[in-house]
Amino acid sequence: MRQRAIRNLAKLEMTQASVTRILDAAAGGKNNFVADRDAVRRYDQAAPVTTTAARAVLQYLCRVVRWLASEGVDQFLIVGSGVPSGLPAGRQLHDVARDALGAAAPRVVYVENDPMVLAGARATIEPVTDLVRVVEGDVREIDDILDDRVVQTFLEWDRPVAVLLLSTHSVNDDEYFHYVIKRIRQAVPEGSYLSLLQTTFDAIPPELLTAIHELLAMTLPGHAIRGREEVEALLEGLVLVDPGLVWVPEWRPDGHDGACLEEPSSSGNYGAVACIP
């Protein structure tokens, strides 16, 4: 494990921002670099709600986990999560699941490809709980994730699993995106769920779009942005839980959140949860 951690850190690129660390920096976390904080500053200059939007995303993830737990789901495969490090110790997604389930201890597998997040999670989470595993993986290699030995053996694949697909920004090819969803549907048992998070520019004023696209190209090259119709097409054939595909602050607010965005669209992200029959 020590050699693996060293190998991951050797791949760390500190001068290029990553979406995982930008989210962490915007939400007040510590797992980020100057490049990530500089990106947050630039986005704040373009859209002053960046920090609040990041927190809205994290609050959405917590609500999804709480709701899934209330439905009796006690196994979670969280892909491209950032773990997420923007949440404070004791309130990360595995903690949210544990608090919601009580005696029914959840099992959580985080899948992440950011070396800093991997190293941090393996140092601070895995040693203190037997109910969480952290796996190196990338949604663009979904077969490798689903075939991973830890994923296969730590989760029980004869019972429902909730898959939180949070790195949709990494998949530029919609055909492959359809394949990702198809593979997940094939892999999980009846009664499972799929949750999706997708960045969008649908609410960006037209006069700002060119500047925002240029900023995205500089800070997060290759980051996939989709409009609502594109996301709906990806979700075609899935049965969405109410309220369907919505801005993340609108997905089942439950009173646990702090300050919220006055305009939900300022979150810049759509969210949805689907049942897998």
C-alpha positions, 0 to 999 in steps of 0.5 A, a space after each residue: 500500500 505504501 508503494 502504491 501511495 508513493 506511485 500515486 503521488 508521483 503522478 501529481 500535477 500541481 500546476 494544473 487545476 483539477 475539477 476534484 480539487 477545485 470543488 474542494 477549494 471552493 467548498 473550503 477544503 484543504 486538499 487543493 493547490 494554488 492552481 485550484 484556488 486560482 481557478 476558483 478566484 477566476 470563476 468567482 470573478 466571472 460568476 460570484 456564486 462559485 463557492 455557494 454553487 460548490 457547496 450546493 453540489 456537496 449538499 446535493 450529494 449528502 441528500 442523495 445518500 440520505 434518501 437512498 439510505 432511507 430507502 434501505 440501500 446500504 451499499 454505495 459505489 461512488 465514482 469520481 467523488 473527490 471523496 469528497 474532501 470539501 466535506 469536513 471530517 465526520 460529515 463525509 458521504 460514508 458518515 452521512 450513510 452511517 448516520 442515516 442507517 444507524 445499526 445497519 452499517 453501510 459499505 462504501 467504495 470510493 473510486 477516484 483517479 486524483 493522486 492527492 485525493 487517493 493518498 489522503 483518503 487512504 491515509 485518513 479514512 481506510 485506517 479508521 473504518 472497515 466499512 470504506 474502501 478507496 479504489 483507483 479508477 476512472 469512469 472512462 474505464 468503467 469495465 475496469 472499475 466494475 471488474 476491480 477485485 475490491 469492488 467485486 469482493 467488498 460489495 455484495 452484488 446479490 443485494 441493491 447497490 447505489 452507484 453515484 456517477 459524479 464524474 460525468 464531466 470526464 466523458 466527452 463521448 456521449 456514445 461511450 456515456 451510454 455504454 457506461 450507463 448500460 454497463 452499470 445497469 447490467 452489473 447491479 442487481 434489481 432494486 439498485 439506483 443510479 445517481 447522476 451529476 452533470 455540469 451545465 452552462 444552461 443558465 449562463 447569460 449569453 453575453 458571458 458564454 464566450 468568456 466562460 468557455 475560454 476560462 473552462 478551456 484554460 482551467 479544465 481542458 476536456 471538461 464535458 458540459 451538457 445541456 438539459 436535452 443532452 442529459 435527458 437523452 443520456 437518461 432515456 429508458 431510466 425511471 427517475 425518482 421524483 422530482 426527476 432531472 433538476 438543478 441540484 438545490 431542487 433535488 429533495 431539499 430536506 432541511 439539513 442544508 445551510 445557506 442555499 442559492 437564491 436561484 437554483 440554476 446558479 449551481 450550474 449542475 443538474 442532478 437526478 436519481 434513477 431506479 434500476 428495475 
